[in-house]
Amino acid sequence: MNISEYAITVKNLTKKFGDFTAVDRITFDVRKGEIFGFLGANGAGKTTAMRMLCGLSVPTSGNGCVAGFDIVSQAEMIKRRIGYMSQSFSLYQNLTAEENLRLFGTIYGLSDREIKTRSQRLFQDLDMESMRGKRVGDIPVGWKQKLAFVAATIHTPEIVFLDEPTGGVDPVTRRKFWELIYRATADGMTVFVTTHYLDEAEYCNRVSIMVDGRIEALDSPENLKKRYDADTMDEVFRTVAQDAKRTE
């Protein structure tokens, strides 16, 4: 394996809470510039695994490397090089769109000049000029979703983690959001995304499916459909996860 080709490498990563094994010896890698789908039913261990990759939780055993840094001994270095967006969008509702970007830019260590330049460019690129002075609480959900993605990537991170970023939005808005993801990867960013919408798995370069803390399948959507003789990723998921014991 050429380590320089990978944004994320994980080997036998395990997380236990007492006698309960939330994540059980998972091994995988994510190539630089790849859209990697991280799927699994509720309780499969996705969020726990993601927290370890983001340097927010210490593994019980195994090892991992994100953006070239060890997830245990160099967690703070990882946090500076990644972006994170959750389903709740992680925005401050009482601040304007522009104020939110200024806040996140400051948190990520950007200078005032960098924040101003990048914010202006992003608002223009996404046709959001009319939104910059509006309170986030008053912005339609589709625009709010775009803004959350911009806030998570204003510092141009090497990797962005998206934790069910399209939850609760309509299909058209979800498709437009994926256009942002494609644009980010075209610029060299790596995208690690969890989603409950199985049609979105089709947009990923590769997909892993977690069941009861383990990765039971990992390949491109096309190869997975061939392997399980399925027409859709929803059929693949149902087949792989049919014997899951943990569902919440």
C-alpha positions as CSV (number, residue, x, y, z in Angstrom):
1,M,0.0,0.0,0.0
2,N,1.3,3.5,-0.9
3,I,0.3,5.5,2.1
4,S,0.5,8.8,0.2
5,E,-2.5,7.7,-1.9
6,Y,-4.8,7.5,1.1
7,A,-6.6,10.1,3.1
8,I,-7.8,7.6,5.7
9,T,-6.4,4.2,6.7
10,V,-7.9,2.0,9.4
11,K,-6.8,-1.4,10.7
12,N,-8.6,-3.6,13.2
13,L,-10.2,-0.5,14.8
14,T,-12.2,-1.4,17.9
15,K,-14.2,0.5,20.5
16,K,-15.7,-1.1,23.6
17,F,-17.9,0.3,26.3
18,G,-17.6,-2.1,29.1
19,D,-18.6,-5.5,27.8
20,F,-20.3,-4.0,24.7
21,T,-18.3,-3.8,21.5
22,A,-19.6,-0.9,19.5
23,V,-17.0,-1.1,16.7
24,D,-15.4,-4.5,16.1
25,R,-12.0,-4.7,14.3
26,I,-12.9,-2.7,11.2
27,T,-10.3,-2.3,8.5
28,F,-10.6,-0.1,5.4
29,D,-9.0,2.8,3.5
30,V,-10.2,5.9,1.7
31,R,-8.3,7.2,-1.3
32,K,-7.6,10.9,-1.6
33,G,-10.3,12.7,-3.5
34,E,-12.8,9.8,-3.1
35,I,-16.4,10.0,-2.0
36,F,-16.6,7.2,0.5
37,G,-20.1,6.1,1.7
38,F,-20.3,4.7,5.3
39,L,-23.6,2.9,5.6
40,G,-25.3,1.0,8.4
41,A,-28.5,0.7,10.3
42,N,-29.1,2.6,13.5
43,G,-26.8,1.0,16.2
44,A,-24.4,-0.4,13.6
45,G,-21.5,1.6,15.0
46,K,-21.1,4.3,12.3
47,T,-21.2,7.3,14.6
48,T,-18.8,5.7,17.1
49,A,-16.3,4.9,14.2
50,M,-16.6,8.4,12.8
51,R,-15.9,10.0,16.2
52,M,-12.7,8.0,16.5
53,L,-11.6,9.1,13.0
54,C,-12.2,12.7,13.9
55,G,-10.1,12.4,17.0
56,L,-13.0,12.8,19.3
57,S,-12.9,9.3,20.8
58,V,-10.0,7.1,21.7
59,P,-10.2,3.5,20.3
60,T,-9.9,0.5,22.6
61,S,-7.5,-1.2,20.2
62,G,-6.4,-1.1,16.5
63,N,-5.1,1.9,14.7
64,G,-5.9,4.5,12.2
65,C,-4.5,7.4,10.2
66,V,-6.4,10.5,9.0
67,A,-4.8,13.1,6.7
68,G,-1.4,11.6,7.6
69,F,-1.8,11.7,11.3
70,D,-2.4,9.0,14.0
71,I,-5.9,9.1,15.4
72,V,-4.7,8.6,19.0
73,S,-1.4,10.4,19.4
74,Q,-2.1,13.2,16.8
75,A,-5.8,13.9,17.2
76,E,-5.4,17.7,17.5
77,M,-3.5,17.8,14.2
78,I,-6.4,15.8,12.6
79,K,-9.0,18.3,13.8
80,R,-7.2,21.1,12.0
81,R,-7.3,19.3,8.7
82,I,-10.8,18.1,8.6
83,G,-14.3,19.6,8.3
84,Y,-17.4,18.2,9.9
85,M,-21.1,18.6,9.1
86,S,-24.0,17.0,10.9
87,Q,-27.6,16.5,10.1
88,S,-28.5,19.4,12.3
89,F,-26.2,21.6,10.2
90,S,-24.3,22.9,13.2
91,L,-25.2,26.5,12.4
92,Y,-26.1,29.3,14.9
93,Q,-29.7,30.3,14.1
94,N,-29.5,33.8,15.5
95,L,-26.5,34.8,13.5
96,T,-26.6,35.8,9.9
97,A,-25.1,33.6,7.1
98,E,-22.1,35.9,6.9
99,E,-21.6,35.9,10.7
100,N,-21.7,32.1,10.8
101,L,-18.9,31.9,8.2
102,R,-16.9,34.5,10.1
103,L,-17.3,32.5,13.3
104,F,-16.3,29.1,11.7
105,G,-13.4,30.7,9.8
106,T,-12.1,32.1,13.1
107,I,-12.5,28.7,14.8
108,Y,-10.5,27.1,12.0
109,G,-7.7,29.8,12.4
110,L,-8.2,31.8,9.3
111,S,-7.2,35.5,9.2
112,D,-9.9,38.2,8.8
113,R,-8.6,38.7,5.2
114,E,-8.9,35.0,4.4
115,I,-12.4,34.8,5.9
116,K,-13.6,37.8,3.9
117,T,-12.0,36.6,0.6
118,R,-13.3,33.1,0.9
119,S,-16.7,34.0,2.1
120,Q,-17.2,36.5,-0.7
121,R,-16.1,33.9,-3.3
122,L,-18.3,31.1,-1.8
123,F,-21.4,33.3,-1.7
124,Q,-20.9,34.2,-5.3
125,D,-20.1,30.7,-6.5
126,L,-23.2,29.3,-4.8
127,D,-25.5,32.2,-5.8
128,M,-26.1,33.1,-2.2
129,E,-25.4,36.8,-2.2
130,S,-29.0,37.6,-1.2
131,M,-28.6,35.3,1.8
132,R,-25.5,36.7,3.4
133,G,-27.2,39.3,5.6
134,K,-30.1,37.1,6.7
135,R,-30.4,35.3,10.0
136,V,-29.9,31.5,9.5
137,G,-33.2,30.8,11.3
138,D,-35.0,32.7,8.5
139,I,-33.2,30.9,5.6
140,P,-35.0,28.1,3.7
141,V,-33.6,24.6,4.5
142,G,-32.0,24.1,1.1
143,W,-29.9,27.3,1.5
144,K,-29.2,26.5,5.1
145,Q,-27.8,23.1,4.0
146,K,-25.5,24.8,1.5
147,L,-24.4,27.2,4.1
148,A,-23.6,24.4,6.6
149,F,-21.4,22.7,4.0
150,V,-19.6,26.0,3.2
151,A,-19.0,26.5,7.0
152,A,-17.6,23.0,7.3
153,T,-15.2,23.6,4.3
154,I,-14.3,27.3,4.5
155,H,-10.8,26.4,5.7
156,T,-10.4,24.0,2.6
157,P,-9.8,20.9,4.7
158,E,-8.2,17.8,3.2
159,I,-11.2,15.7,4.3
160,V,-14.8,16.6,5.2
161,F,-16.9,14.2,7.3
162,L,-20.7,14.5,6.5
163,D,-22.9,12.8,9.1
164,E,-26.3,12.3,7.5
165,P,-26.1,15.8,5.9
166,T,-29.3,15.4,3.8
167,G,-31.6,14.1,6.5
168,G,-35.1,15.7,6.4
169,V,-34.7,17.5,3.0
170,D,-36.6,16.8,-0.2
171,P,-35.1,14.8,-3.1
172,V,-34.4,17.9,-5.3
173,T,-32.5,19.6,-2.5
174,R,-30.6,16.4,-1.8
175,R,-29.5,16.2,-5.4
176,K,-28.3,19.8,-5.4
177,F,-26.4,19.2,-2.2
178,W,-24.6,16.3,-4.0
179,E,-23.5,18.7,-6.7
180,L,-21.6,20.6,-3.9
181,I,-20.0,17.3,-2.9
182,Y,-18.9,16.6,-6.5
183,R,-17.5,20.1,-6.8
184,A,-15.5,19.7,-3.6
185,T,-14.0,16.4,-4.8
186,A,-13.2,17.9,-8.1
187,D,-11.0,20.4,-6.2
188,G,-9.2,17.5,-4.5
189,M,-11.2,17.2,-1.2
190,T,-12.0,13.7,0.2
191,V,-15.6,13.2,1.3
192,F,-16.6,10.6,4.0
193,V,-20.4,10.5,4.2
194,T,-23.0,8.6,6.2
195,T,-26.5,8.5,4.9
196,H,-29.8,6.7,5.4
197,Y,-30.9,7.4,1.8
198,L,-29.7,4.3,-0.1
199,D,-30.1,6.0,-3.4
200,E,-27.3,8.4,-2.3
201,A,-24.9,5.4,-2.1
202,E,-25.0,5.3,-5.9
203,Y,-23.2,8.7,-5.9
204,C,-20.2,7.3,-3.9
205,N,-17.1,5.9,-5.4
206,R,-17.1,3.1,-2.9
207,V,-19.4,2.1,-0.1
208,S,-19.0,0.1,3.1
209,I,-21.9,-1.4,5.0
210,M,-21.6,-1.9,8.8
211,V,-23.6,-4.6,10.6
212,D,-23.4,-5.0,14.4
213,G,-20.1,-3.1,14.6
214,R,-18.4,-4.9,11.7
215,I,-17.9,-4.0,8.0
216,E,-19.7,-6.8,6.1
217,A,-19.4,-5.4,2.6
218,L,-17.1,-2.9,0.9
219,D,-16.8,-2.1,-2.8
220,S,-18.1,0.2,-5.5
221,P,-21.9,0.4,-5.8
222,E,-21.8,-1.3,-9.2
223,N,-19.7,-4.2,-7.9
224,L,-21.8,-4.6,-4.8
225,K,-25.0,-4.8,-6.9
226,K,-23.3,-7.5,-9.1
227,R,-22.1,-9.4,-6.1
228,Y,-25.5,-9.6,-4.5
229,D,-27.5,-9.8,-7.7
230,A,-29.4,-6.6,-6.9
231,D,-30.8,-3.8,-9.0
232,T,-30.4,-1.1,-6.3
233,M,-28.2,-0.3,-3.3
234,D,-31.3,-0.6,-1.2
235,E,-31.6,-4.3,-2.2
236,V,-27.9,-4.7,-1.4
237,F,-28.3,-3.2,2.0
238,R,-31.3,-5.3,2.9
239,T,-29.4,-8.4,1.9
240,V,-26.2,-7.6,3.8
241,A,-28.0,-6.3,6.9
242,Q,-30.9,-8.8,7.1
243,D,-29.4,-10.6,10.1
244,A,-28.5,-7.5,12.1
245,K,-29.2,-7.8,15.8
246,R,-28.6,-4.2,16.7
247,T,-31.2,-1.8,15.2
248,E,-31.1,1.2,17.5
